[in-house]
Amino acid sequence: MKNRSLVSINDYSKEEYLKILDIAEEFEKNPKQKILENFVIATLFFEPSTRTRLSFESAVNQLGGKVIGFTDAASSSVKKGESLRDTIKTVANYSDLIVMRHPLEGSARFASEVSSVPIINAGDGANQHPTQCLLDLYSIRKTQGKLDNLHIAFVGDLKYGRTVHSNVIALTNFNCTFHFVSPGELKLPSAVKRHIKERNLEYYQYTDLNEVIPFVDILYMTRIQRERFSDPVEYEKVKNAYILNGNMLGNCKPNLKVLHPLPRVNEINENVDDMKEAYYFQQARNGVYVRQALMASILGIK
């Protein structure tokens, strides 16, 4: 993986996913190692972020590296009209690795083609979010003891949810059965379903969340994303489509874990937070270890 960008989860193989997860386990045991002392990581966030940006920066800082970049395109030369190409080519002169989030689908792939240093896609519009996917795989394996032969439900915004797209593609490598719960307007795109069909795996679609809770191993909740809707009326129709309450988990499997890429709005009631099924805050913490593993692998240290 040395010097290889991660733009799509398809860029890495099943064996490479597992290698990163194994290295992340090592970092979880000892996250503070000064192995990036001679490296500069640029974080370019053209779109708002809390967990992704801070977990990357925490990962770098705990490994002794330096972070440069911006958290708002308005504070960069983009505001003056600078092109993405010129921004990437310039920042590549100052860094060993670029982590980028951008609202346009395909922007990360373009950046990887013009950059002289590796690019990590921290989310490109409604397309993909491969590092969230890797930390989700880590969280699933940590809670279930495996990735194979699981029943996994994805709930909410499956059309625009880039974390869902990356996760489904990755999990087709592990013989999972997929359960998709969404309003009709927010179904999983056909292009993502194609990956399931190519592996001859099973998937089912629902509109009622209660149908899937009794038999799934992972319940992956997502936010209905206001920012992806051009029509506010359409957003209002679906914004409260699914709200998970603690009393809905009464007949779930004993190993069930509830995941969420965060931020949440109201799709998981706070009364779930202290239940044994809730794992979303630990899931966010796992992002530091996985991103440490990924950067160390790309920079050729691990």
N, C-alpha and C positions, 0 to 999 in steps of 0.2 A: 504493500500500500504506500510505500515511500514516494513522496512527491506527487501522489495522485489526488486529484480533486474529488470531492463528494458532492455531486449536484443532484443526482437521483439515487434512490435506494437501489435501483437497478445497476448502478455503477460497481457495486460490490457483490461478491458471491455469498452463498450461504456460509461457506467455510470462513470467509472474511468477516461476516457478521459475528460468528461464534468466536473468532479470535479476538475481536474488539470487546465482546462481552467478558471473555476470560481475563483480558488485561484490566477491564473495569473492575472486576472482582479484586484484583491486586491493589488497585488504587483505593477501593473502598476500605481496605485494611490499613492503608498508609497513603492518604491523599496529599500529604505535604512532603514532596520530594523536590529538591532543587535541580531538576533536570532540564528546565527551559531557561536557565539563566542567560544563555547566549542567544535567545530568540525574541523576536518582536512579532506580536500577533495584532493584526488590524481588525477591528470590529466596525463594519460599516452598516448601520441600521437606517435604511431609508424609510422604514415603517416602524411604528411603535412596538416595543418589546420590553418585558420585565424579566421573566424567568430565563428565556433563551439567552438574552444578552448578559444578564448578571451571572448565570451559571457558567457561561464561557469565560467571563472575566474572572470569576472566582477560581475556575479551573486553572487559568493561566497564572494568576497570582499565587495560588498554593504551590505551583510548580516552579516559582521563581522567575517567570517570564515577565515581559513588559507588554502593556496594552496601549495601543493608540487607536484613534478612530472618532466616530461621531454617532450620536443617538438620534439625530434629527437632520434630514437632508437640508432643512432651511438654514442650518448653521454651517453648511459646507459650500463649496464653490458651485454645487448643483444649482443653488439659488441664482447664481450669476449666469446660468445657462450652460455650464460645463456638461458634456456628454458623459454617459456611463462609461464608455470606452476610455475616455481620457482620465476619468476619476480612477478607474481600476489600474490603468497603466502607470499612473503617477504613484498611487499608494503602494503598488507592488515594488517600487523602488525603495520604500521605507520599511518593508516588512518581510517576514519569512512565510507568512500564511495569512490569508484574508478570510474572515467570516462575514458573510453578507446576507442581509435580509432586504428584499425589495418587493414592491407591490405587483410588479409585472411578471406574468408567467414567462419562463424562458430566459429571464434576466441572468440567473445564476449560470446557466449553460453558456450564454454569451460571454459573461465575465471570465469563465474558465478558458474560453478560446482566445481571449486577448491578454490574459494575465501571465506574467513570467513566474508567478508563485502559485501554489495550490489554492483553490477556492473551496470553502465549505459553505454549502447552501443552508442558511438558517431560515429558509422559507421564501418561496417566490410566488406571491399571489395565492391563488387557490390550487396551485399545482402540487408541490411536494414539500416535505419537511423531514428530510432523512435523519437528522440527528435526534429529533423527537422520536422518530421511529425506533432508532437504536436504543434509546433509553426506555422506550416502552417494551421492547423485546427483553431488555435486561430486567425490567420490573415484572414482566410476565414469568420469565424463567425463575426469578428469585422467589415469587409467591407460589408458583405451581410446581417447581422442581423440574420443569421441562418446557419445551415449546411445541412438541409434537402432539397431534391427535387431541387438540383442545377444541371446545365449543366457545366461540368468541362472538359477543354481540357488540355492534357499533350502533350508537344511538344519537339521533339529532340531525346535524347538518352534514350529510354524507356527500352532497353535491359539491360544496365549496370547501369542505374540511380537508386541508392538505395533509394533516396528520393521519386521517383515516386512509387516504389514498396510498401514502407510503407504507402504512402498516399492513394493509390488505396485500399489497404487492409482495412485501417481505414474508408475510406469514403463509403465502402460497408455497413456500419452500418447506413447510413443516406439517403438511397434511392436516391443516385445521379445517373445521366446519364453521362457516360464517353465517351470522344472523344479523340482518340489516333492518333497523327500526327507524323509520323516518316518515315525515309527511310526503305525499306524492310529489310535491314540488322540489323536494330535496333528496331524491333518490341518488344512490351511488351512480356515477357516470358509467356508461357502457364500456368506455376505454379501460376502466379499472376492472370491471367485471370480466373482461376478456382474459385477464391474467388468471382468474379462477378457473374459467372454462378451459384454458389451455392445459391446466394441470389436472383436469377432470375431477375437481373438488366440488363439494356441495355448498350451495348458499341458498338462504331463504330470506324473503322480504316480508316485513310486517309494518303495521301502523300502530299497533298496541304494544306498549312497553311491557305490560304485565305478562304477556304471552311468553316472553323469553326468560324471565328472571328465574323460574324454577330449575332450569336445566343447563344454564351456561356456566362456564368456569370464570370468564372475564366479562364484566359489564363496562364497556368503554363509552362513557358519556361525553358529549361534545356540546359546545355552545352554539346557538343559532347566531351566526355572525352578521350583525347589523351592517358592518362596513362592506360586505359583499353584495348587498342588495342595492340596485339602482332605484327601485321603487319602494318608498317607505311603507306604502299600503301593503305590499306583498310581505314585507318583514313583519308588520303588525299581525298578519294572519297566522304566522307560524311561530312567533317568538316564544310562546309558552306551551309549545306542543308537548314537551316532555319534562316533567319535574319529578325527580326521584325522592321519595320520602322514606324514612327509616322503616315505617310499618309495611312498606312494600317488599322488604327483604325477609319477611318472616318465614317463607318457605323456600329459601334459596339453598343451594348446595353448600356444605360446610367449608369448602375451599374457595368459594366465590370471592373475588376481589373487584372493587369498583375503581376504575381508573378514569382520569380526566386530564387532558393536556394543559388545562387552565389557560386563561382565567375563566372562572365560572361566573355566571350572572345569577340565575335562579334555578338552573336545571338540576342541581343537587341541593336539597334542603340541608341547612346546617345541622339538623338533628342526625344526619348520617355520619358526621365527622368523627364522632367518638365510637362508632361501631367497628367491630373487628373486620368488617368487609371493606371499610374505607382505606384506600391506599394512595390517594392522589397526592398528598403532601410528601410522603416518602418517595413517590414516583418523581416528583420535582427534584428532590435531593439527589436521586440517582443520576440526574442529568450532569452533575459535576463530574462524577466518576467516569461516565461514558464519554463525555467530551474530553476529559483528560486522556483517556485511552485512545480516542480518535486522533487527537492532535499529536500525541506521542508517536503513533503509528505513521501518520503522514510525514512527520518530520524525521522519521527514521531512527527514533530513539528506542522504541520498543518493537 
